[in-house]
Amino acid sequence: MGIKSAPMSYKDLVGIISKEKIEQGISSPTVTVEGTGWDAENLSDGELDIIKQDPRMKDMLEEFKAKNKDELGLAFERLEDNFVNAENELAKAITTNAQGQRLATLIRELKRNRSEAYKDFERQNMEALEEIDTKEEDLNRADYWAQKYFNVEMQVYSDSGYMDFDAYERERNKILEQASKENPAYSEYISGRGLGTFRGERFGDENVRALIDEYDNDVMKMRDYWDVSKRVAQYYGYEKEYEEYLKSPNKSEYKKKNENGKLIKALEKKASQQKIALRMANPELEALLYKWGSITEPKNPIVLGMRQQLRNQSPTGEADTMDIQKLIEEVFGNGNN
């Protein structure tokens, strides 16, 4: 008897449509000189807007729509089923011992697609969600706030690696404050851990849930590194210019043609120097960067030694970057537990 395949998820359909755009030679509205566009793992907002106009995507989103507030529970169940099916690629990568860089990419892709799917779900069910606004004990309402909170997307700029932690935290804190004002019990349900909380059940696969928690914890430890560029721009008084550069659709062209291009290059050079200095001063930070593929060549002597130990232990001589976590715990004594 053949194995029944899982229903297609929002993430799966985005990937299929993206691939078709490339095969058909359709120009991306935000294509850069670095590629052809339509990268399913790094789609621009403009590309996503076009994908959402595809009839197949419209049909999928229609499945999430509740005709009235009494159908919201079923609509939430369909959304959750879709989310669970979207975990398959990451779950497979975990079981096949994928490298940290691949796992990090799949985690970011999964999170972004969940975020986009929930935004569409919210738009589809705006009226029904408003109707349960005053039902404090309604689990649908608790899930509404929890989904909003956990599906806030961390803006990541692939060119520089910069992550907008400030905007991410502001939006999350705003949602948590609104939810707590409506019902204080929602705060623990949203921000708590373990069974009975949304966090403890938001991913269907236990391995996926554990890995994403580990990734989220590590990202916060790596924050100092990703904030370097912004701190450098702030120090020299060019924060607005740097933010303008980050938001530009084609950063290579920006540096070539914009009047602030030379300034940005100078800021990036200074930031690069400070990042290296930070890695040399903080071996645990560099080990985490290596673990998730944010860097490929360590500079810190301690981390170089850790990588060599992994290579010596590997039958292929190639280090498995995720295995460095064991050494992090042994050397620094404060790993992810």
Secondary structure, DSSP 8 states (H G I E B T S, - for coil): ---------HHHHHHHHHHHHHHTT---TT--TT--S--TTS--HHHHHHHTTSHHHHHHHHTT--SSGGGHHHHHHHHHHHHHHTTHHHHHHHHTT--HHHHHHHHHHHHHHHHHHHHHHHHHTHHHHHHTTT-TT-HHHHHHHHHHHHT----B-TTT--B-HHHHHHHHHHHHHHHHHH-THHHHHHH--STTSSGGGSSSSHHHHHHHHHHHHHHHHTHHHHTHHHHHHHHTT-HHHHHHHHH-S-HHHHHHHSTTHHHHHHHHHHHHHHHHHHHHH-HHHHHHHHHTTS-SS--SHHHHHHHHHHHHH-TTS---GGGHHHHHHHHHS----
